[in-house]
């Protein structure tokens, strides 16, 4: 997909964070005269936004996995003594590191323009980072496992991966305005649950995926 895709994802994340942060500040100032704290109600929407961009920017890893499988690189890695878990863990690390390229600028910008003060922005950034890591980890393990089971993987499953990740974030997107600041506990619970599932799948990969599935 090239470096252009990574740059596009970073720019999209910055625009999303900047527009939302500035708009929220303006709306908060206007609503404050009516006694409504808009920042408390909607400020935590940045959390799923950060996770979505982190997941989107890591989708090239799915394509890389398919390409490496088709060219026989995974067969070589198995031949030199790596296990299935080692192979999948390598791509998982790549996804997580690439996701940081997209989420780190968003978190920095949120600290600068986010409403509710520095402490609230710091909490939002922390929750966004945890949610993004958990979501990216689960989707990466799911999509690479799915690709390894296909007879003829084509690398066209990235939209499926993004859809899965957005579905996992729907509770945060839909309930933020209802729960307000209490969404923090839902963010924490979702992050822990998603990370636990992804860790279980990763450590069970030797039983789920037989070695022959990684051969071209």
C-alpha angles and dihedrals in degrees: 000000000000136000089293090071091053092049091048091052092049092049091047091051092049093048091048093049095042097047093044094046095047092043092049091051092051093046091046092054092049094045093047089074087061093048095252120133101211092171092061091047100047106015094096093060086091088073097069090037090060091047093049093052091046090053094044094052092051095056094096087071090069089054091047091052091053092046092049091049093050094047093050098249092126089052089054092049090052090047092056091055107272118138128222091261091052091053095049092043090057092056091043090056090050091052093049094048092047091048089057089059088063101035101043095065090046092053092047091050091046089057088055101044105016117120125236098051135281096295093054091046089051091052091048091050092050092050091045092052093049092046093047094049092048094046095045091047094052096043092047093052091045096048097044090047091049092049092050090055095052116099092218110018110198102182093241095119098093093102088053091053093050090048091052091050094048090048090055089053096048094098090058093045095048102037101043095091091044098048099033112185090358087073085085090078092049090050091052093046093049092047093051093044095049092046091049092052093047092048091050091051093047094050090045094049094102089063097037098048119041117211093249090065090068094056119100 
